[in-house]
Amino acid sequence: MESFTTHTGLVGALDRVDVDTDQIIPKQFLKRIERTGYGQFLFNDWRTLPDGAPNPDFALNHPEYSGASVLVAGRNFGCGSSREHAPWALSEYGFRAIIAPSFADIFRTNCFQNGLLPVQLTADQVGHVMATALSGGGYMVTVDLEEQRVSDDSGWHAEFAVDSFRRHCLLNGLDDIALTLQVSDRIQAFEDRRGQAGG
């Protein structure tokens, strides 16, 4: 898993609440067995018109958000089903962090497991980021996981809380497999003892 320490990036504004995982990555794209290839289908039903052309009314299709790597959205982001494909699609599209007033619990856990940082701020703080991003001009923020802080060039900043275990794993790029491999010698010793007892 890619580690996350500090990231500075362009903010893309999605001024919607209750964005569910079926909108993040619609169900018709879940037939793949790989963990890649989902980024192109992110928000597909909102990003494209019925004929497949880009929807000019969808915010993230606007040129000022091209290359955005920080997403700001409304409350309860990632609600709905528990599909892990949602953070896969967001990450592959290019997002490294998502700022919102609240997240669905399973979605938030899936983000941490896949190197994507969910940043929960107060409604007022999210409102500042949203309004500034919507005003145009290529709004950039720095998300610092070590300091647990979001800031911009104007001097504005906000602190956010992260579970210490999740913070450690993300700072060091450790998913469940990597955590298990850290104790591979103990696992092997257990297997050796079990094999001897069975013989």
N, C-alpha and C positions, 0 to 999 in steps of 0.2 A: 504494500500500500504506500502511496506517495505521502511523505510527511508534510505537515503544515506547521510553519513557524510564523512568518510574517508575509502578508501578501498585499500589494498595492495594485488596484485595478479600477477600471471603468465600471460605474454602477449602471445596471439595467433596471428600469422601474416597471414592475408589474403591479399596478394599483388595483388588486383584487383580493378579496378575502375568501377563505375556505377553498383554496386551490387544492383539488384532490389529485390523487396519484393517477387516476384514469385520464385526467387532463394533462398531467405532466408527461406521461407516456401511455397513450391509448392502448387498449387491450389487444387490438388487431396486430400490434407489433411485438407481442410477447411470445411468438412462436419460435424465436431463435434460441439455440442452446448455448450460444456464446455470451460472454459478458460485455461484448463490444458491438458497435453498430447501431446503438440506440440514439446517439446524439442528433442525428439528422431528423429523427421523428419527435423530438422534444416539442411539447405543446402543439402537436401536429394539427389537431382539430381547430385550434385557434389561429395558428400561423398560416394555414393554407385555406384557400377557397375550395368549393366542391370540384372545380376543374383542375385543382392541383397548383394553381398560381398562388404566389404569396398574398396574404391578406394585408392590404395597406393600412387597415385600421388596427391591426394588432401591434401593441407597443414595441415588442422586441424586434419587429421587422423594420422599425424606423432606423434610418442610417446613423443617427446619433448614438445608438446603442450597439453598433457593430463592434464586435470584439469585447463586449462586456464580460467581466469575469467575477463580478459581485452582483448578486440579484437581491433587490429589495422588494418585499411583498407584504400583503396584509396578514391578519391574524389567521391562525389555524392552518398554516401552510403544510401541505403533505397529508391531509386527512384522507379518509377512504381506505382502500385496501392496503395491505402491508407489502406490496411488491417492491423488491429491492431494485428492480429495473429503474425506478424513479431517480434515485441518486446516480445510478450508472448513466442515465441519459443526461442529467444535469452536468455531471462531470465531463462527459465526453463532448458536450456542446461547448465547454470551456469555462463553466462556473467553478470557482474554488470556495466561495462562501455565499451563504444566503442569510440575509438580515430580515427578521420579521418579529412581530410582537409575541407570537407563540407558534409552536409546531406540534403536529401530531406526534405522540410518543414513539411509535414504531418507526415512523419516517426519520425522526431525529436520530434514533439509534442506528438505523441503516446508513445515514449520512456519515456518522463517526466511523462506521465499519468500512467505509469506502473512500476515506480521505477528503470528504466534503464537510466544511465547518458550518453548522447551523448557529447563527448568532442571534440570541434572543435579547432584544432591547425593549424599553418601555414604549408604549404607543406614541408618546411625544417625541422620543428619540427617533423612532422609525419614521414618524411624520416629518422630521427635519431631513432625514436622508431621502425620503420619497419626494418631498417638495423640491429639494435641490436638484435631484436627478431629473425630475419632470420639467424643470425650468430650462433644461438643455445646457449646452456648453461643455459637455464632456466631463461630468462630475466624477472625480476620483476619490476613493477612500483607501486608507490603510487599515487592514485587519491584523492585529498583533495578538496571536494566541498566547505567546509567552507572557505578555503584560495584560492579556484579556481586555483589550481596548480597541475601539474603532475611532479613527480620527480623520480629519481632512485638512487641507491647506489653510483653511480660514481660522484654524485654532479650535474649532469645535471638536469635542471628543466625548466618548461614552464608554463606560466600563460594562463588561458582561461577565456572567458567571458560567463556568464549565465544570462539570464533575471532574475531580482530580485524576481519576483513573482514565477517563476518556481523553482528557488533556494530555496525559503522559503518552498514551497510545498514539494519538494524532501527531504530537510533536516528534515522536520517534518512528512514525510510519509502521506501527504494529497492528495488524489485524489479528483475528483469532488464531490463524495458522502460525503467524510469526511469534505470537505469545507462546504457543505450544512448543515451538521449536527452541525457545529459550531454555526449556527444561528437558531437552531431548536426552541428555545424559541420564537424568533420573528416570525417564520413561524406559530407556534401554535397560537400566539396572533392574527395574521392576520386571520387565519382560524376561530378563536372564534368570532372576530368582524364581519366577513363575515356571519357566521352562525346567529348571532344576527340580523344583518340587513335583512337577508332573512326571518327571522321568524316574 
